Amino acid sequence: MVLERFLHEEPSSPYVRSFYAASFLGIVALGVSEFGGKNLQYSKFWNSSKSGRSPTLIGSRTGMLICYTPALIAAVLSFWLDPETRTRSLLLKSALTLHFLKRIFEVLFIHNYSAFMVLDTVFIISTSYISIVGSLIYFQYRVRKFPEPLIDLKYVGLLVFIIGSSGNFYHHYLLSKLRKKGEKGYKIPKGGLFNLVICPHYLFEIVSFLGFALIAQTVHGYLSALGSAVYLFGRSYSTRNWYISKFEDFPKNVKAIIPYVF
């Protein structure tokens, strides 16, 4: 099969296949919920609960640090727990570490927060990220004794990751400049790809996860990238609908995440 040329040979196991299916379907379920309007409660949707109960709230900056820090710790510890010297493994661990370092840097120094996060959401996001990091590294460990893929994409993956991280950071920076000091309201973003889509930062986030997948070239890596894309498509769809409901002058030609398409 042509697809096998892009994949690492892996040891076969029904338990692993079950994990693949469960982790992929879990992320896809979150995406389907976003499409259906049942949103994870952070950013614009922190107060969108329709359950009737009073959720436990936490400040957005603190919540986001809790979301990202365990994943960063897991990525850093992987260098010590598994001192693998293969280039592919080192690239994957380094990319994951840099990804969450960037996230925490943005939380501390770039983002402006005006809302809260629901504690349940913080737990879901934090658990998802640490699971993705741990499993990407683990499945890379499992294939180390098997032959490399016939078509080596690890350096392509590194380039894709750099593009995704750079684009994500740039559009986060643009978002941070929307509000003047003391302002807390939302505005329609402008500049960069915001003139074409309302969530270019999500688009580049997908590119970053594709970079992880191309570096790893494992089944789990590709499934993680695909599942993350489904979730972010759903999130961007809900975000565009939110802007349309809040701003009468929202430009209808601005799509959710793919310019001119969706």
Secondary structure, DSSP 4 states (H G I P E B T S, - for coil): --GGGGS------HHHHHHHHHHHHHHHHHHHHHHTT---SSGGGTT---SSS-PPEEEHHHHHHHHHHHHHHHHHHHHHHS----HHHHHHHHHHHHHHHHHHHHHHHT----SEEEHHHHHHHHHHHHHHHHHHHHHHHHTTTSPPPSS--HHHHHHHHHHHHHHHHHHHHHHHTSSPTT--S-----SGGGGTBS-HHHHHHHHHHHHHHHHH-SHHHHHHHHHHHHHHHHHHHHHHHHHHHH-TT--TT-BSSSTTT-
